[in-house]
Amino acid sequence: MEYDPLVDLPGGDNFHDVTALFEDAAEDMQPGALVLAEGFTLQDAMSSFEIGEPRFDSGLGLLDKSKPSFNPLAPLTPEEVCWIIDRSFSCEMEWHSGYTLSQTIFSFLYVHSLKEIEPDLIPGGSPPCSDSLRPPELISVVLRAAVFGLLKCCDLSWRELNKGNVYDAEDWQSEKCDVPLSEALPVKYVCKVLDEACHWLETSAKVPQPWKAMLMNRLKFRKSLIELFETQLSQPHSNLLPTMISLSLQLLHPITTTTQSDPAPDSPARLAFDPQFARVLVSYIPLHVIELPDQAHTWASLEGLLTSLKTVNDLANTVELSTWEIAGHLQLWCPQPHSRFSYVRSTTQSAFWDGVLVLNKFALKHVVVRFFRETLDTSYDDFTQTVKTRWQGPAPPPLAHIERTITQILIAHIKALWYNPPRRRRFCAKSLFDWHDLFAVLMDVSVHLAPLQDQKHDHVHRARIAVLMYRLSVIREVVLSGFQLSLYTNEERVFAYWYVVQVLEMHLSCIDQLIPGTSRTVVTVKQTTFSWRRTRLNFLRRYKWAFMSEYEDIDLQPFGHPSFTKFAAACEDHAKGQCSQQLERSKYDKQYLSLDSIALAREILSRLLTSPAGWAGGWSEERKKFVQKLLDVCIALQRQLPSTEQALTTWDAKTFKWDADVHPWFPVISGFPPAPP
């Protein structure tokens, strides 16, 4: 769509063109020259920039030289070693949450001191021992094994994350800063080191209880993680994974149920972590100091990671694409705490498609077969046979092209469910053209088919409707995800709700159902005043995906695209009180229409809570939780919205508050107590 110069610009339209002034001033300058005020250097200019990402915004800082230097051979008590191992888990989980290795793993100084604590390289054969409470083997055997295990887990995770399913510097941070992660050490060797450390703890009398058991639990838990990550990386569909995950959760339980106090301020254990150490490493981005979370948060994150891997394994043994889609949408719409780690999202995508096989056992045709079976309740063979029988075109039917296109679109569509939300929204917006192109191909196929008397058995027509339904569902996701990402201004929310209603009505008409859904738009429009020119400018910017030049290459006009003209007409009709028979009814009943529609939605959602699981399968409970969340929104709005049109005219629409933590799409009304259960 061409740019309209009459559209209002942000900040008004009282601008003057000063290009000529700058061109005259720069006429005598050479290309690349820079004019600076006296005393102002290029370094001063660069220092004025501030990176907005809080994980990276550091500025100038000096290392803290006030505290003692770190000595890797300083004797430690069993309690101090146990605390160090626990905090190393915190470093690991913070890296999984998106921070860099420099800020997390590499701030653990024993990672850089493995040579110093190697028993064969220590002068005299062992670290100096000060007393019987601090046996040197706690460092050279136990702590060394824990560090090796930590690095190997990070190495295995790094390899999974580096597959390309998630994006470096966006979902995770790959930069190693020239620090090895024990890449050259085989998993069996690291597990052997951990076993030797456990054997020493079990047979040695130098470590008393309960620390002996606590240290062994942590080493065994680390070994179970290594074996789990190694199997997940090389055999994502292994039958051993459920047992491995259960074992890890079982070993984690006694660790989380016992608490220990932090070491004394002057303890050498505290020197094992230096958050400022990242400044001495080779790095391409500025880093700021982070504070590790408390230990309870770390254990909760680890439990969430393992539980999520269990869900991945359940999905990996699910052949129905609809179930994959439902599970993917649920973890986007109502994510569980500590469940959307980049590692989990990468393993999920790897389990679905490894670049060769679907679900590690099916050819690509499986995607097309399941699409026709689950969406149309027919076989793909029947579809192809129907096309071949009825085909009247001059060239062979494009069945290979249709199969290839459906496969490519659906694989990318399902994998994108485990992208980060902003990237998934961008992907969905771009994929709309691919869905439209497929729809146009099926439409062209229909033109070259012999007429069919019984339209109920017209597989091509039904396939075309199914593709349109998918496309409309993607448009719905693009619009509603804008609420979850807090993208919309107050003016944009009005159009977004109105537009999603139009899309949903088209979707419902495709499946021969019709549910009125205009209440949300009416309520948000009721007292919204805005500049139409500004709103149109926001429309062109927010829905630019609908005006891609590629659509001009296809003769068929796309269905479901936004129309600002229709929106303006709908708002004008509403302002004039001409909203058809529904508004006329509100004049007589004195009951505002929105409450009737919300009551209808409440009734439908209540029925869904008791409906069969369907394609949700093992995710039926999560689906019910999401429906319950929608039902809670209906109940709250039904209690809090004005009950009559007269009350609505004086009601303040600014009480609407959008909070994605409460609900990803719909607002709450501030100033009201929560709804009773």
Secondary structure, 3 states (H helix, E strand, C coil): CCCCCCCCCCCCCCCCCCHHHHHHHCCCCCCCCCCCCCCCCHHHHHHCCCCCCCCCCCCCCCCCCCCCCCCCCCCCCHHHHHHHHHHHHHHHHHHHCCCCCCCCHHHEHHHHCCCCCCHHHCHHHCCCCCCCCCCCHHHHHHHHHHHHHHHHHHHHHHHHHCCCCCCECCCECCCCCCCCCCCCCCHHHHHHHHHHHHHHHHHCCCCCCCHHHHHHHHHHHHHHHHHHHHHHHHCCCCCCHHHHHHHHHHHHHHHHHCCCCCCCCCCHHHHHECCCHHHHCCCCCCCCCCCCCCHHHHHHHHHHHHHHHHHHHHHHCCCCHHHHHHHHHHHHHCCCCCCCCHHHHHHHHHHHECCCCECCCECCHHHHHHHHHHHHCCCHHHHHHHHHHHECCCCCCCHHHHHHHHHHHHHHHHHHCCCCHHHHHHHHHHHHHHHHHHHHHHHHHHHCECCCCCHHHCHHHHHHHHHHHHHHHHHHHHHHHHHHCCCCCHHHHHHHHHHHHHHHHHHHHHCCCCCCCCHHHHHHHHCCCCCHHHHHHHHHHHCHHHHCHHHHHCCCCCCCCCCHHHHHHHHHHHHCCCCHHHHHHHHHHCCCHHHHHHHHHHHHHHHHCCCCCHHHHHHHHHHHHHHHHHHHHHHHHHHHCCCCHHHHHCCCHHHEECCCCCCCCCCEECCCCCCCC
